[in-house]
């Protein structure tokens, strides 16, 4: 049981280049998320997908696009990378832990470390 | 807007020296409060979920408690392997997303 798998683990881009970060989960979770983590800033939500076929903006969506390809996969695309997008990107998926209250439980991937020069 | 504040930002302890980490939060309605452990170069690893004031949960040397405004992560007789960053997050009612604090970096020296 792999959980949440992110690829690549490391990437260096030049300013203006594009790339797609891949995320796949094998836990049959409905909801998936992309966070970025920067020193002194904590984890901030970029985009999320509550279910297959839906996506919503989080706290810091500018400069990013997402695709929920199917129930397993949720990709994050940088169309024109900027140095401000240098960060560690985490994908997560979630399931409802307590149906009566809507409490969710999250599983995180190991991250993609992106440097934009 | 949900807010989560963790203190201290960093904490250095000697092995066996017990202490507590604080997480204060502001939400319109709390569905759940989460504690995660994060090791360098890895993703957050789930520790506890608390969702009602007065609730307590324990795992080995860690105990998490919850009040209406804050949560504490108590570390009893820590060992060097407890060194990590501890993250607190809240889930607001009506949402599936989490709002995170900035974390507390814990270093336990032998």
Interface residues (C-beta under 8 A of the other chain):
Chain A: X4 X31 X33 X35 X40 X41 X42 X43 X44 X45 X48 X50 X58 X90 X92 X94 X97 X98 X101 X102 X103 X104 X105 X106 X107 X108 X109 X110 X111
Chain B: X4 X31 X32 X34 X36 X41 X42 X43 X44 X45 X46 X49 X51 X87 X89 X91 X93 X96 X97 X98 X99 X100 X101 X102 X103
